[in-house]
Amino acid sequence: MDGADRNLKTIQRVITAVQRAVYGYQGSLNKFLLDDKGSTLLAVFGLPPLAHEDDATRGTLSALYLSAKLWELGLRTAVGVTTGVAFCGVVGNRVRREYTVLGDVVNLSARLMQYAGKCGGGVICDKATVHATGHRLHFDAVPPIIVKGKEKPVKIFRPFHPDLPEIHRAFSPKSLLRLASSVLLPFPTSRRQSRITPFDPMRHSRAATLEDL
């Protein structure tokens, strides 16, 4: 297999992992950009008709699952997860238009993604996401950061698996794979399953229950 075939196979695996991570938790894939600097993904949870009370939990678990799967492919990820109100709709004109998501919460997720990239990768969440997940997930507080457009430092957090020693809670193969093994996707196992059962993180995912954590 030559280099081109290997690259094509890797891209296919990446796209498959993205689809499983986002669609498995009933999210929406808004953008998937690929250039010489790498790839950027914008996934949204809560767009109609796939809106749930636990979308913050779904988004965080999706990010963890995707990070672990891409790490298995030898790829490093940096993910920013934020929760809030955003504009979701069509922008453009008669020549070119697209469905997009705009707002401060989107800009903040991009800032957190950039910061995660500088710190070795992994998943970083804002305070609103931690609050919205309730007690379904565990987080480690990270020192607040200065973000462009914000007057005060932004409080940020990293989700972790409490069974791991504290030294492994940061972004590492061991922590990601442990988290991924705890996440069970409600993804259809066959084409016959045309209707997706609404995802209940307290039932489907060990990572989402305090008892198992």
N, C-alpha and C positions, 0 to 999 in steps of 0.2 A: 504494500500500500504506500503510495507516494505522499508527499507533504500536502498536496491539495486535497486528496481523499481524506487524509486524517483531519485536516481543518474542517472539511465539510461535515464529517462525522461528529466532530466536537460541537459544531454549531447546532447540528440536529439534536444532540443530547441536551444542549443548553436550552433550546427552545422547548423541548419536551419537559424539562424540569420546571421552566417558567410556567408553562401551561398547567402542569399538575399543581404547582404551588398556588397559583392565583385562582384558577377555576375550581380547584378542589375545595377551596374555602369560599366559593361563590363570590369571588371578587371580579373586577373588570380590568382588563389590560388596555390602558389608554394609549401608551406610547412605548415603542421599543426601538431605540436608536442605536446604530452601530457605525463607528467611525474609527480613525486611526488612534484615537485616545482610549478606545474601549467601547463598552456598551452601557446604555442607560435605559432603565425600565421605570415607567410610571404606572403603578397599579393602584386602583381605587376600590375601596370597600364601602358599600352603602348606597351605590347608585341604583335607582329604580330599574327593574322591579326586584333586584336582589339586595334589599335593605334588611338588616337584622339589628337587634338590640346589642348584640355582641360583636359588632364589626371591628372594634378596636382589638379584641382578642384574636379574631380571625386574621386581621392584618399582621399582627405580631407573630403569630404561629406560622403564617405563610412566609414571612421574611426569614424566620429561623429555618424552616424546611428548605427554602431555596438556597440559603447560605450553605447549609450542610451538603446538599446535593451538588452544588457547584464546586465546593471544596473537594469532593470526591473526584471531580474531573480535573483537579489541579488549578482551579481558578479561585482567586480571592474576591470577595464581595464586600461592599460597603453599603449599608442600608439605613435610611432614616425613616422612622415611622412617626407620624404625627396625627392628631385627631382634632377635628374642628369643622367649621362651616366654610364651604368653598363654592365658587360659581361653577356650575356644571352645565354646559350647553354648547350650542353651535356658534362658532365665530367665523368671520370671513365674508366673502362676497359671492357674486354669481360665478366668478372664475374659479375660486378656490375657497373651500370652507372645510372645517373639521370640528368634530366634537372634542372638547377639551375641558380641562379642570384648571381653574385659576383662583388665586387667593393667597393670603398670608400663610395659611396652613401648608400650602403646596411649596411656597418659597422656603419655609422653615424645614420641611422634610429634605429639601435639596441641600440646605446648609448642614443638617445633621449627617447626611450622606457624605458630604465633603469632609467633615470632621472625622467621621468613622474611617474614611480612607487614609487620613493622616495618622490615625492611631492603630493601624494594622488591620483595619476592616472590622466586620461584624455588624451587629444590629444595635442602633441607638434609638431610644424613644423619648418623646417629650413628656412633660408632667401630665398633660391632658390624656395621653394614651394610658399611662400608668393608672390614673384615676378611673378611666372608663373601663379598664379590664377588671376592676374590683379586686377580688382576692383570687382570681383564677390563675394568675401568673406571679412569678417572683422576679424582683428587679433589684439590682445593685445601683445605688446612687453614684453618679460620676460628678466630679467637680463642675460647677456651672461654666458655661462658655460665653464669650462675647460674640454676638451674631449681628451682622450688618442689618440695619433697619430696626434693631431693638434697642431701647434705651437702657434696659436692665439685663444683667446676665441671665441666660436661659438655663433652667434646670434640666438635666438630661439623665437618662438611666439606661442600664443594659439588662435585658432579660437573661436569666440564668437558670440552670438546673440545680436545685439545692443539694442533691446527692453528691455533687462534685466538691472536692476541696476548694477553698477560696482561691488558691493559686491557679486553678484551671477555669475559673469563672470568666476570665477575659476571653477574647476571641482566640480560639485554638481548635485544631482538628478534633481533639478529644471532647471539648465542650459542645461543639456543633454536632458531632455525630451522636453524642448522648442525647441532645435535645431532639435531633431528627428521629431517633429511634423511639422517642416518647410520643411523637406526633402521628396520629393515624388519620389519614385524609378520607373524607367522605366521597372519594372519587369513584365513579361507576366502574365496576370491574369487568363489565361486558357491554356490548352495544345494545343488548336487549333492555338494559336499565336506562330507559329514555328519560324517566323523571328522577331528578335528584332530590333525595330526602333532605329537608332542612338540617343544617349542621348544628348539633348541640355539643359544644366543647366540653361540658361537664360529663358527657356520656362517651364521646368519640375519642377524646384525647387525654392521655394520662398527664400530659404537660399542663393541662388546664384544670386540674383538680388539686385542691389543697391536700386531700387525704393521701394521694399517691405521691405528691411532691414532698 
